[in-house]
Amino acid sequence: MALASLTACSTFESITTSDKVDYRTQAKQTTGLDVPPDLTQLPKENRPTGPISAAQMAAQPNAQRQAAAAAGAPVALDKAGNIEFHRLGNARWLHSALPPEQLWPQIKGFWQDRGFTIESEDQSVGVMETNWAENKAKLPQDFIRKTLGSLLDSLYSTGERDKYRTRLERNEQGGTDIYVTHRGLVEVYTNSQRDETGWQPRPSDPELEAEMTSRLMLKLGGKEEDAKTLVANAQQPAATFAEAPRGAAPRSLADVPDQLQINEDFDRAWRRVGQSLDRHGFTIEDRDRKQGLFFLRYADPNQAGKEEPNFFQRLFGAKSASSAVRYRVSVKSEGNKSTVQIQDDKGQQQTNELAKRILQLLMEDVR
């Protein structure tokens, strides 16, 4: 009874409310990792801002770069402007009338408010990525959990971890396109005695993507009705996308062609390839939409399960960095047909095993 009375205030909200996602619980245990507010306002005059390519950065006048850096200050929510939701096949994104420089701090604050730590961010290519976190909302809400959950939280585990990537891309017609993608890990037994476990990738969850995208939409000033529609449509099949059944065996590398043919125009192909690369966790170092190129740093996908927090970085970080290879993903279109190729860093088409592995992953999303 004493324990129940002590936890009454903290558990009342969890009993009377229902939520699909809850990453804040563990964040309260790791507040020491937060960046002090005074360090987030350091001068940015010498740092690039916004998702622009290296070629564009080199050609940009100094005065324009300084103006872009000055625009990096957060704006009030009532000045966020119109935010729209778009869907094209299996690709979903938000569009804002604001430039990336003004959206960046708002989006970063959104993830931190949701209980995440920003693990990596690169304003020059417009990509930020959260840490691996556990969604406590998936835990069963029995009486003991509801009553003592805040005290015994460390004893409960879903056996899953989630990571989110946000990519900002300048729209040619103005404003910014915002993509949110999900990656997942699941804990599995690694031996027949079932006394050891390890982490392995699990498929991206479209419902989680839609849920977090809708919340980001509201954060940026979107309408609640539109956000609800976004979540409701997450389970609807895409009319232009033939998705492989969940759990289907991946096709062998011998069946992967040297290049992919997509029956879509450049805009559709570019968006779908870009979002597929995000979902599979590729490191995008740069991109050039005019040339139809994504610049990647690629490592063996079999290492993905070792990225569990405080494990991959500590034991395998140096080895992974040294084994990474740089590739280009080329998207070229003629009319309503597009071709996707894997190239080396000099622009020569590659058909080796690593190139086939990249195409194999893309085929799951764009075929």
C-alpha positions as CSV (number, residue, x, y, z in Angstrom):
1,M,0.0,0.0,0.0
2,A,2.9,2.3,0.8
3,L,4.5,1.6,-2.5
4,A,1.2,2.1,-4.3
5,S,0.6,5.5,-2.7
6,L,4.1,6.7,-3.5
7,T,3.7,5.8,-7.2
8,A,0.1,6.9,-7.5
9,C,0.9,10.2,-9.1
10,S,3.2,8.7,-11.7
11,T,1.1,5.8,-12.5
12,F,-2.3,7.5,-12.7
13,E,-1.6,8.9,-16.2
14,S,-0.4,5.5,-17.5
15,I,-3.6,3.8,-16.2
16,T,-6.0,6.4,-17.6
17,T,-4.4,6.9,-21.0
18,S,-3.4,4.8,-23.9
19,D,-0.4,5.4,-26.2
20,K,1.1,3.5,-29.1
21,V,4.6,4.7,-28.4
22,D,6.5,5.5,-25.2
23,Y,10.2,6.1,-25.5
24,R,10.4,8.6,-22.7
25,T,10.7,6.2,-19.8
26,Q,14.3,5.3,-20.5
27,A,15.1,8.9,-21.4
28,K,14.3,9.9,-17.8
29,Q,17.0,7.5,-16.7
30,T,19.6,9.0,-19.0
31,T,19.1,12.7,-18.7
32,G,22.8,13.1,-18.0
33,L,23.5,12.5,-21.7
34,D,21.5,15.5,-22.8
35,V,23.4,18.4,-24.3
36,P,23.3,21.5,-22.0
37,P,21.1,24.2,-23.6
38,D,23.9,26.7,-23.7
39,L,26.0,24.4,-25.9
40,T,23.2,24.1,-28.6
41,Q,23.5,27.8,-29.5
42,L,27.2,27.9,-30.5
43,P,28.0,30.0,-33.5
44,K,27.4,28.2,-36.8
45,E,29.1,30.6,-39.3
46,N,31.7,28.1,-40.3
47,R,29.4,25.1,-40.5
48,P,27.2,24.2,-43.5
49,T,23.5,24.1,-42.9
50,G,20.7,22.5,-44.9
51,P,20.8,19.5,-47.1
52,I,22.9,20.8,-50.0
53,S,25.5,18.8,-52.0
54,A,29.3,19.4,-51.8
55,A,29.3,20.8,-55.3
56,Q,26.5,23.3,-54.4
57,M,28.4,24.3,-51.2
58,A,31.6,25.0,-53.1
59,A,29.7,27.3,-55.5
60,Q,27.6,29.1,-52.9
61,P,28.7,32.7,-52.2
62,N,30.0,33.5,-48.8
63,A,27.2,36.0,-48.1
64,Q,24.6,33.5,-49.0
65,R,26.1,30.9,-46.7
66,Q,26.2,33.3,-43.8
67,A,22.6,34.2,-44.4
68,A,21.7,30.5,-44.4
69,A,23.6,30.0,-41.1
70,A,21.8,33.0,-39.5
71,A,18.5,31.5,-40.4
72,G,19.2,28.4,-38.4
73,A,17.6,29.8,-35.2
74,P,14.4,28.0,-34.1
75,V,11.1,29.6,-35.1
76,A,7.9,29.7,-32.9
77,L,5.3,27.1,-33.6
78,D,2.8,29.6,-34.7
79,K,5.2,30.7,-37.5
80,A,5.8,27.1,-38.7
81,G,3.7,27.7,-41.8
82,N,1.7,25.1,-43.7
83,I,2.8,21.5,-43.3
84,E,1.4,18.9,-45.7
85,F,1.4,15.1,-45.9
86,H,2.1,13.4,-49.2
87,R,2.1,9.7,-50.2
88,L,3.4,8.1,-53.4
89,G,3.3,4.3,-53.5
90,N,5.0,3.2,-50.3
91,A,6.8,6.5,-49.9
92,R,5.4,8.9,-47.3
93,W,6.7,12.4,-46.5
94,L,5.9,15.8,-45.1
95,H,6.3,19.0,-47.0
96,S,6.9,22.4,-45.3
97,A,7.1,25.8,-46.8
98,L,10.0,26.6,-44.5
99,P,13.7,26.1,-45.5
100,P,15.7,23.2,-43.9
101,E,17.7,25.6,-41.8
102,Q,14.6,26.6,-39.8
103,L,13.1,23.1,-39.6
104,W,16.3,21.5,-38.4
105,P,16.3,22.6,-34.7
106,Q,12.5,22.0,-34.5
107,I,12.8,18.4,-35.7
108,K,15.8,17.8,-33.4
109,G,13.8,19.1,-30.5
110,F,10.9,16.9,-31.4
111,W,13.0,13.7,-31.2
112,Q,14.6,14.8,-27.9
113,D,11.1,15.5,-26.5
114,R,10.0,12.0,-27.5
115,G,12.8,10.5,-25.3
116,F,15.5,9.9,-27.9
117,T,19.1,10.9,-28.1
118,I,20.3,12.2,-31.4
119,E,23.0,9.7,-32.2
120,S,24.2,11.3,-35.5
121,E,23.4,14.3,-37.5
122,D,24.8,15.9,-40.6
123,Q,23.2,19.2,-41.7
124,S,25.2,19.2,-44.9
125,V,23.2,16.3,-46.2
126,G,20.1,16.9,-44.1
127,V,20.1,13.6,-42.1
128,M,19.7,13.0,-38.4
129,E,19.4,9.7,-36.7
130,T,18.2,8.7,-33.2
131,N,19.7,6.1,-30.9
132,W,18.3,2.6,-30.5
133,A,15.4,2.8,-28.0
134,E,12.7,0.6,-26.5
135,N,9.0,1.3,-27.0
136,K,7.6,0.6,-23.5
137,A,4.1,1.0,-24.8
138,K,4.3,-2.5,-26.2
139,L,4.6,-4.0,-22.7
140,P,1.5,-5.8,-21.4
141,Q,-0.5,-3.5,-19.1
142,D,-1.4,-5.9,-16.3
143,F,-2.3,-4.8,-12.8
144,I,1.2,-5.2,-11.4
145,R,2.7,-3.3,-14.4
146,K,0.2,-0.5,-14.1
147,T,0.8,-0.2,-10.3
148,L,4.5,-0.6,-10.0
149,G,5.7,-0.1,-13.5
150,S,7.6,3.1,-12.8
151,L,9.6,1.3,-10.0
152,L,10.2,-2.0,-11.8
153,D,10.6,-0.7,-15.3
154,S,14.1,-2.2,-15.7
155,L,12.7,-5.7,-15.2
156,Y,10.4,-5.5,-18.2
157,S,11.6,-5.7,-21.8
158,T,9.9,-6.0,-25.1
159,G,12.8,-7.7,-26.8
160,E,12.7,-5.0,-29.5
161,R,14.6,-1.8,-30.2
162,D,13.7,1.1,-32.6
163,K,15.7,3.7,-34.4
164,Y,14.4,6.6,-36.6
165,R,16.0,8.5,-39.3
166,T,14.8,11.9,-40.5
167,R,16.0,13.2,-43.9
168,L,15.4,16.8,-45.1
169,E,15.6,17.5,-48.8
170,R,15.0,20.8,-50.6
171,N,12.1,20.8,-52.9
172,E,12.7,22.2,-56.4
173,Q,9.5,24.1,-56.2
174,G,10.4,25.6,-52.8
175,G,10.2,24.5,-49.2
176,T,11.4,21.2,-47.7
177,D,10.4,17.6,-48.0
178,I,10.8,15.6,-44.7
179,Y,11.1,11.8,-44.6
180,V,10.8,9.7,-41.5
181,T,11.9,6.1,-41.6
182,H,12.1,3.3,-39.0
183,R,14.6,0.5,-38.4
184,G,14.1,-2.3,-35.9
185,L,16.0,-4.9,-34.0
186,V,14.6,-8.0,-32.3
187,E,16.3,-10.1,-29.6
188,V,16.6,-13.8,-30.4
189,Y,18.1,-16.9,-28.9
190,T,21.5,-17.7,-30.4
191,N,22.0,-21.2,-29.1
192,S,19.9,-24.4,-28.6
193,Q,20.1,-24.1,-24.8
194,R,18.2,-20.8,-25.1
195,D,20.5,-19.2,-22.5
196,E,22.2,-16.6,-24.8
197,T,20.6,-14.0,-26.9
198,G,21.6,-11.6,-29.7
199,W,20.1,-8.8,-31.8
200,Q,19.1,-9.1,-35.4
201,P,17.3,-6.7,-37.8
202,R,13.5,-6.9,-38.1
203,P,11.4,-5.3,-40.9
204,S,10.7,-1.6,-40.8
205,D,7.3,-0.9,-39.3
206,P,5.0,1.3,-41.5
207,E,2.7,1.9,-38.5
208,L,5.5,3.2,-36.3
209,E,6.7,5.4,-39.2
210,A,3.2,6.8,-39.7
211,E,2.7,7.4,-36.0
212,M,6.0,9.3,-35.6
213,T,5.4,11.2,-38.8
214,S,2.0,12.3,-37.7
215,R,3.4,13.5,-34.3
216,L,6.1,15.4,-36.2
217,M,3.4,16.9,-38.4
218,L,1.6,18.3,-35.3
219,K,4.9,19.6,-33.9
220,L,5.4,21.6,-37.1
221,G,1.9,23.1,-37.0
222,G,-0.1,20.6,-39.0
223,K,-3.8,19.9,-38.5
224,E,-4.9,17.2,-36.1
225,E,-7.3,15.8,-38.7
226,D,-4.6,15.4,-41.3
227,A,-2.4,13.7,-38.7
228,K,-5.1,11.2,-37.9
229,T,-5.6,10.5,-41.6
230,L,-1.9,9.8,-41.9
231,V,-2.0,7.1,-39.2
232,A,-5.3,5.6,-40.5
233,N,-3.8,5.2,-44.0
234,A,-0.7,3.5,-42.7
235,Q,-2.3,0.0,-43.0
236,Q,-3.7,0.6,-46.5
237,P,-1.8,-1.1,-49.3
238,A,0.0,1.1,-51.8
239,A,-1.6,1.0,-55.2
240,T,1.6,1.3,-57.1
241,F,3.8,-1.0,-54.9
242,A,4.0,-4.7,-55.0
243,E,5.2,-5.6,-51.5
244,A,6.8,-8.9,-50.8
245,P,5.0,-11.0,-48.1
246,R,6.4,-10.6,-44.6
247,G,8.7,-13.4,-43.8
248,A,9.3,-14.4,-47.4
249,A,12.7,-15.8,-48.1
250,P,15.1,-13.3,-49.7
251,R,16.0,-14.0,-53.3
252,S,19.5,-15.3,-53.9
253,L,22.2,-13.0,-55.3
254,A,22.2,-15.1,-58.5
255,D,18.6,-13.9,-59.2
256,V,19.5,-10.2,-58.6
257,P,19.9,-8.4,-62.0
258,D,22.9,-6.0,-62.6
259,Q,20.5,-3.1,-62.6
260,L,16.8,-2.5,-61.6
261,Q,14.1,-1.3,-64.0
262,I,11.3,0.7,-62.4
263,N,8.1,1.6,-64.4
264,E,8.0,5.1,-62.9
265,D,9.2,8.6,-63.7
266,F,12.3,10.1,-62.1
267,D,10.5,11.9,-59.3
268,R,8.7,8.7,-58.1
269,A,11.8,6.6,-58.5
270,W,14.0,9.1,-56.7
271,R,11.7,9.3,-53.7
272,R,11.3,5.5,-53.4
273,V,15.0,4.7,-53.8
274,G,15.9,7.4,-51.2
275,Q,13.4,6.1,-48.7
276,S,14.5,2.5,-49.2
277,L,18.1,3.5,-48.5
278,D,16.9,5.2,-45.3
279,R,14.9,2.1,-44.2
280,H,17.9,-0.2,-44.7
281,G,20.2,2.1,-42.7
282,F,22.6,3.1,-45.5
283,T,24.9,6.0,-44.6
284,I,24.1,8.7,-47.2
285,E,27.2,11.0,-47.4
286,D,25.8,13.2,-50.1
287,R,23.3,13.3,-52.9
288,D,22.8,15.2,-56.2
289,R,19.3,15.1,-57.5
290,K,20.2,16.8,-60.8
291,Q,22.6,14.0,-61.5
292,G,20.4,11.4,-59.9
293,L,23.0,10.2,-57.5
294,F,23.1,9.0,-53.9
295,F,26.6,8.8,-52.4
296,L,26.8,5.9,-49.9
297,R,29.2,4.4,-47.4
298,Y,28.3,0.8,-47.3
299,A,29.2,-1.9,-44.7
300,D,28.2,-5.5,-44.4
301,P,24.4,-5.7,-43.4
302,N,25.2,-8.8,-41.3
303,Q,26.7,-6.3,-38.8
304,A,23.4,-4.5,-38.3
305,G,22.4,-6.5,-35.3
306,K,25.6,-5.4,-33.5
307,E,24.5,-1.8,-33.5
308,E,22.6,-2.4,-30.2
309,P,23.3,0.6,-28.0
310,N,26.8,0.7,-26.3
311,F,27.8,-2.5,-28.0
312,F,28.5,-1.9,-31.7
313,Q,30.2,1.4,-31.1
314,R,32.4,0.0,-28.3
315,L,33.5,-3.3,-29.8
316,F,33.1,-3.0,-33.6
317,G,33.1,0.7,-34.5
318,A,36.7,0.9,-35.7
319,K,36.5,-2.4,-37.6
320,S,33.2,-1.4,-39.3
321,A,34.6,2.0,-40.4
322,S,37.6,0.4,-42.0
323,S,35.6,-2.1,-43.9
324,A,33.1,0.4,-45.3
325,V,33.1,0.9,-49.1
326,R,31.9,4.0,-51.0
327,Y,29.3,3.5,-53.7
328,R,26.9,5.6,-55.8
329,V,23.3,4.7,-56.4
330,S,22.4,6.1,-59.8
331,V,18.8,6.8,-60.8
332,K,18.3,7.6,-64.5
333,S,15.0,8.1,-66.2
334,E,13.5,8.2,-69.7
335,G,9.8,9.1,-69.6
336,N,8.0,6.8,-67.2
337,K,10.8,4.3,-66.9
338,S,13.8,4.5,-64.6
339,T,17.0,2.5,-64.2
340,V,18.8,2.1,-60.9
341,Q,22.5,1.1,-61.0
342,I,25.3,0.7,-58.4
343,Q,28.5,2.5,-59.3
344,D,31.9,2.9,-57.6
345,D,33.2,6.2,-56.4
346,K,34.4,7.0,-60.0
347,G,31.0,6.4,-61.6
348,Q,31.7,3.0,-63.1
349,Q,28.9,0.4,-62.9
350,Q,29.5,-2.4,-60.4
351,T,28.1,-5.9,-60.5
352,N,30.1,-7.5,-57.8
353,E,28.7,-9.2,-54.7
354,L,28.5,-6.0,-52.6
355,A,26.7,-4.2,-55.4
356,K,24.3,-7.1,-55.8
357,R,23.6,-7.0,-52.1
358,I,22.6,-3.3,-52.3
359,L,20.3,-4.1,-55.3
360,Q,18.8,-7.0,-53.4
361,L,17.8,-4.7,-50.5
362,L,16.4,-2.1,-52.9
363,M,14.3,-4.7,-54.8
364,E,12.3,-5.4,-51.6
365,D,11.0,-1.8,-51.8
366,V,11.0,-0.6,-55.4
367,R,10.2,-3.6,-57.6
